[in-house]
C-alpha cells in the first residue's frame, strides 16, 4: 500500500511492474501478495480489483 501525493490513485506503469516483481520474488519464499492498494485524494485503487495482478 502507498499513496500518490498527486491525489490520483491510478496505478502507474512503474507501480504495476514493481508489484509484479515483488510477487515473482516473494512466491518462491512462500509469501503471497494479495493486493497492492494506492490511496489518493479522490479514493483508492486496488491492483487486484483492476485485474492488474
DOVOMI-76190 format. One record per residue (C-alpha): residue in three letters; z, y, x. Coordinates in steps of 0.02 Angstrom, whole numbers, plus 50000, padded with zeros to 5 digits. Layout:
DOVOMI-76190
<rec><r>ALA</r><Z>Z</Z><Y>Y</Y><X>X</X></rec>
...
***
This chain:
DOVOMI-76190
<rec><r>UNK</r><Z>50000</Z><Y>50000</Y><X>50000</X></rec>
<rec><r>UNK</r><Z>49963</Z><Y>50176</Y><X>50058</X></rec>
<rec><r>UNK</r><Z>49922</Z><Y>50346</Y><X>49990</X></rec>
<rec><r>UNK</r><Z>49772</Z><Y>50459</Y><X>50001</X></rec>
<rec><r>UNK</r><Z>49831</Z><Y>50638</Y><X>50029</X></rec>
<rec><r>UNK</r><Z>49666</Z><Y>50700</Y><X>49956</X></rec>
<rec><r>UNK</r><Z>49728</Z><Y>50639</Y><X>49787</X></rec>
<rec><r>UNK</r><Z>49579</Z><Y>50524</Y><X>49758</X></rec>
<rec><r>UNK</r><Z>49639</Z><Y>50343</Y><X>49755</X></rec>
<rec><r>UNK</r><Z>49465</Z><Y>50270</Y><X>49778</X></rec>
<rec><r>UNK</r><Z>49461</Z><Y>50148</Y><X>49924</X></rec>
<rec><r>UNK</r><Z>49356</Z><Y>50199</Y><X>50073</X></rec>
<rec><r>UNK</r><Z>49244</Z><Y>50076</Y><X>50164</X></rec>
<rec><r>UNK</r><Z>49373</Z><Y>50079</Y><X>50305</X></rec>
<rec><r>UNK</r><Z>49511</Z><Y>50031</Y><X>50181</X></rec>
<rec><r>UNK</r><Z>49409</Z><Y>49882</Y><X>50122</X></rec>
<rec><r>UNK</r><Z>49360</Z><Y>49824</Y><X>50297</X></rec>
<rec><r>UNK</r><Z>49539</Z><Y>49840</Y><X>50362</X></rec>
<rec><r>UNK</r><Z>49608</Z><Y>49743</Y><X>50214</X></rec>
<rec><r>UNK</r><Z>49482</Z><Y>49602</Y><X>50239</X></rec>
<rec><r>UNK</r><Z>49526</Z><Y>49596</Y><X>50425</X></rec>
<rec><r>UNK</r><Z>49711</Z><Y>49584</Y><X>50385</X></rec>
<rec><r>UNK</r><Z>49677</Z><Y>49444</Y><X>50260</X></rec>
<rec><r>UNK</r><Z>49575</Z><Y>49348</Y><X>50391</X></rec>
<rec><r>UNK</r><Z>49712</Z><Y>49368</Y><X>50522</X></rec>
<rec><r>UNK</r><Z>49855</Z><Y>49326</Y><X>50404</X></rec>
<rec><r>UNK</r><Z>49777</Z><Y>49170</Y><X>50324</X></rec>
<rec><r>UNK</r><Z>49796</Z><Y>49052</Y><X>50474</X></rec>
<rec><r>UNK</r><Z>49978</Z><Y>49108</Y><X>50487</X></rec>
<rec><r>UNK</r><Z>50010</Z><Y>49054</Y><X>50307</X></rec>
<rec><r>UNK</r><Z>50030</Z><Y>49234</Y><X>50247</X></rec>
<rec><r>UNK</r><Z>49945</Z><Y>49280</Y><X>50083</X></rec>
<rec><r>UNK</r><Z>49890</Z><Y>49458</Y><X>50050</X></rec>
<rec><r>UNK</r><Z>49900</Z><Y>49480</Y><X>49862</X></rec>
<rec><r>UNK</r><Z>49833</Z><Y>49656</Y><X>49845</X></rec>
<rec><r>UNK</r><Z>49807</Z><Y>49825</Y><X>49928</X></rec>
<rec><r>UNK</r><Z>49859</Z><Y>49971</Y><X>49819</X></rec>
<rec><r>UNK</r><Z>49804</Z><Y>50150</Y><X>49854</X></rec>
<rec><r>UNK</r><Z>49902</Z><Y>50290</Y><X>49772</X></rec>
<rec><r>UNK</r><Z>49830</Z><Y>50462</Y><X>49738</X></rec>
<rec><r>UNK</r><Z>49869</Z><Y>50614</Y><X>49634</X></rec>
<rec><r>UNK</r><Z>49760</Z><Y>50552</Y><X>49492</X></rec>
<rec><r>UNK</r><Z>49829</Z><Y>50375</Y><X>49488</X></rec>
<rec><r>UNK</r><Z>49809</Z><Y>50217</Y><X>49590</X></rec>
<rec><r>UNK</r><Z>49677</Z><Y>50090</Y><X>49639</X></rec>
<rec><r>UNK</r><Z>49700</Z><Y>49903</Y><X>49665</X></rec>
<rec><r>UNK</r><Z>49576</Z><Y>49819</Y><X>49781</X></rec>
<rec><r>UNK</r><Z>49612</Z><Y>49653</Y><X>49695</X></rec>
<rec><r>UNK</r><Z>49588</Z><Y>49733</Y><X>49523</X></rec>
<rec><r>UNK</r><Z>49424</Z><Y>49808</Y><X>49582</X></rec>
<rec><r>UNK</r><Z>49372</Z><Y>49635</Y><X>49646</X></rec>
<rec><r>UNK</r><Z>49350</Z><Y>49701</Y><X>49823</X></rec>
<rec><r>UNK</r><Z>49463</Z><Y>49566</Y><X>49895</X></rec>
***
